[in-house]
Amino acid sequence: MISHINGRLIEKTPTYVVIDCNGVGYKLNISLQTYSAIETENCKLLTHLSIKDDAHTLFGFFTSDERDLFRQLISVSGVGPSTARIILSTYSAEEIVYYIISADVAAIQNVKGIGGKTAQRIIIDLKDKVGKGKETSDLLFTQDNTVKEEALSALLALGFTKKVADKKVEQVLKNHQGEITVEDLVKKSLG
């Protein structure tokens, strides 16, 4: 119904933005990923309109990948628009696709409000739908899972929280080309 909104950014918070488009202020609920990506006063956000009996809610997305993943997530039984937005605020679209393809229930379950059954349902329902046309090697993470898990265990033993350790390791893996040892991964995550 509404594909995108292009206008002047009036208000920006971590959970929503207000965009003035020809004198009409549109409130769009956003993820932290979109919040971080918006940098200018003039912006264009792709949208998804959620219609319920008691409300029409607009959700805004900086990239089409994020919007597509949002739509796939809300197609899963038990995952509504608010939960999908929390998932997209916790992880980037690429990370979520990786966790779904690699069937990482624990990573998905780390999202606030997602239990074990819902995490499994997300994986089962979306495993064949996400990342279509991409080889696993084309995805964000090509590193052997054992190296990643051992590095995460080491960071947790050093006192990092699971979320912080995950982010640090993912950042190193995203910026690193080729193979990496557990020791190098931990060192670079600490640096």
TATA-V151713 format. One record per backbone hydrogen bond with DSSP energy under -1.0 kcal/mol. NH is the residue of the N-H (numbers start at 1). CO is the residue of the C=O. If there is no record, write none. Layout:
nh:NH co:CO
nh:NH co:CO
//
This chain:
nh:5 co:45
nh:7 co:43
nh:8 co:20
nh:9 co:41
nh:10 co:18
nh:11 co:18
nh:13 co:16
nh:17 co:28
nh:18 co:11
nh:19 co:26
nh:20 co:8
nh:21 co:24
nh:24 co:21
nh:26 co:19
nh:28 co:17
nh:29 co:58
nh:30 co:15
nh:35 co:31
nh:36 co:32
nh:37 co:33
nh:38 co:34
nh:43 co:7
nh:45 co:5
nh:46 co:61
nh:47 co:3
nh:48 co:59
nh:50 co:57
nh:52 co:55
nh:57 co:50
nh:59 co:48
nh:60 co:29
nh:61 co:46
nh:67 co:63
nh:68 co:64
nh:69 co:65
nh:70 co:66
nh:71 co:67
nh:72 co:68
nh:73 co:69
nh:74 co:70
nh:76 co:73
nh:79 co:76
nh:84 co:80
nh:85 co:81
nh:86 co:82
nh:87 co:83
nh:88 co:84
nh:89 co:85
nh:90 co:86
nh:91 co:87
nh:96 co:92
nh:97 co:93
nh:98 co:94
nh:99 co:95
nh:100 co:96
nh:101 co:97
nh:102 co:98
nh:103 co:100
nh:104 co:99
nh:105 co:103
nh:108 co:104
nh:109 co:105
nh:111 co:108
nh:114 co:111
nh:119 co:115
nh:120 co:116
nh:121 co:117
nh:122 co:118
nh:123 co:119
nh:124 co:120
nh:125 co:121
nh:126 co:122
nh:127 co:123
nh:129 co:126
nh:130 co:126
nh:134 co:131
nh:138 co:135
nh:139 co:136
nh:148 co:144
nh:149 co:145
nh:150 co:146
nh:151 co:147
nh:152 co:148
nh:153 co:149
nh:154 co:150
nh:155 co:151
nh:156 co:152
nh:157 co:153
nh:158 co:154
nh:159 co:156
nh:160 co:155
nh:165 co:161
nh:166 co:162
nh:167 co:163
nh:168 co:164
nh:169 co:165
nh:170 co:166
nh:171 co:167
nh:172 co:168
nh:173 co:169
nh:174 co:170
nh:175 co:171
nh:176 co:172
nh:185 co:181
nh:186 co:182
nh:187 co:183
nh:188 co:184
nh:189 co:185
nh:190 co:186
nh:191 co:187
//
